[in-house]
Amino acid sequence: MAGHTAQLLRWLLTIHPARTLVGAFALVITGGALLLMLPVATEGPHGADFVTALFTSTSATCVTGLVVVDTGTYWSGFGEGVIIALIQLGGFGIMTMASLLALLISGKLRLRMRLTAQAETKSLGLGDVRRVLLGVAVITLTVEAAVSTLLALRLFLAYGRGLGDAVYLGLFHAVSAFNNAGFGLRPDNLVPYAEDPWVTLPVAFTVIIGGLGFPVLLEVLRHRRRRRTQGKRNWSLHTKLTVLTSVVLLAAGTVLTCLLEWTNPGTLRPFDWDEKVLNGFFHSAVSRTAGFNTLDIGAMRPSTLLATCVLMYIGGGSAGTAGGIKVTTFAVLAAAMFAEVRGEPAAEVMRRRLAPSVLRQALTVALLSIGLVIVATLVLLTVSGKSLSAVLFEVVSAFGTVGLSTGITPGLSTAGKLILIALMFVGRLGPVTLVSALALRERLRRYELPKERPVIG
């Protein structure tokens, strides 16, 4: 039996990376949906219907956080356990786990298998894949353990929760935060803790860490160790771009949220000034990656919803637990636009020239993503009858695997829910598989066609 399993795993890993990744995620989502349909998975006497189970399984595996039922009251302890397991699997990366299993079974990887693992982990080289994968596992478990302990202590000491209940809530929210899933166990998510920085800040920083991407985290840790023994080392361009762009977007989102919602009685107005800044920062942090909320999203002004849509569309770092087109894609496009405005022959970032293939890949991902959002919004408007602002927000949230919601998702028809399911699946896997496929298909052409310039603008 073990021999057949090993042969099956090796066969799966020899398929094209994009197909392997999509197939692995689809398999886990299907398995999760079947488990959630069991009567033991719900608090009621009957199991969940297929669409509810499929939606929840997809949202958890794709680390989105959109829900059609309240997680804490609808699902039983078994159902919540399935959800947190799906979140962990989706955040860690199905392909990462499959590659690790292949390493344990065969002890080595073919080049295509390593490229597959690299497409999901975006490791800085093809060298020691075993070290990269184990590093991802260590970072994940360490951060989740530390944050769950901190949250459990706060809930136990300040809110009078029982020790077992506090530990469970801390673990659930820590895993959900690091994997940028945004699942909570209350109908109002983290709204009751809006004035408590000992809850909101650990969750926000955990979301930020998970959203930076494993390549950045691994490089920072690796350079920190080397600096102790070999002196100062510079970060790679990818790490610099990710960190700098993330900081800029985080600051911009905080300022915009505070400015636009400062006097809104449904969101920030009831708070003191320091609590307003705290919640503005929290909303900015989770808007690009996770679906937690301390403010009523449905009460936000249209201008804030639009700004949030932009942050959700951009997303977080590559090969992390965040969604969107990724901050590096956004930074590359911004660099290309800046170079064109200045009349420069090539786009440059931090004294490094960007390869034309990188610019083409970034433009392809961004434009295809915009097209998908537009088409999905048109279709969902047709089948739902909801307002444009609410539908657009829900579509971008699903595509960016963010999970923030204006509250219309539970009331959507079956067709509307299926559209969001497809968006969550494509949003989680689309950019990864697309860039992987483009990189593997890149070929050298030994001739050039005559150049001609059409009129632009």
Secondary structure, 3 states (H helix, E strand, C coil): CHHHHHHHHHHHHCCCHHHHHHHHHHHHHHHHHHHHCCHHHECCCCCCCHHHHHHHHHHHHCCCCCCCCCHHHHECHHHHHHHHHHHHHHHHCHHHHHHHHHHHHHCCCCHHHHHHHHHHHCCCCCCCHHHHHHHHHHHHHHHHHHHHHHHHHHHHHHCCCCHHHHHHHHHHHHHHHHCCCCCCCCCCCCHHHCCCHHHHHHHHHHHHHHHHCHHHHHHHHHHHHHHHHHCCCCCCHHHHHHHHHHHHHHHHHHHHHHHHHCCCCCCCCCCCHHHHHHHHHHHHHHHCCCCCCCCCHHHCCHHHHHHHHHHHHHCCCCCCCCCCCCHHHHHHHHHHHHHHHHCCCCCEECCEECCHHHHHHHHHHHHHHHHHHHHHHHHHHHHHCCCHHHHHHHHHHHHCCCCCCCCCHHHCCHHHHHHHHHHHHHHHHHHHHHHHHHHHHCCCCCCCCCCCCCCCC
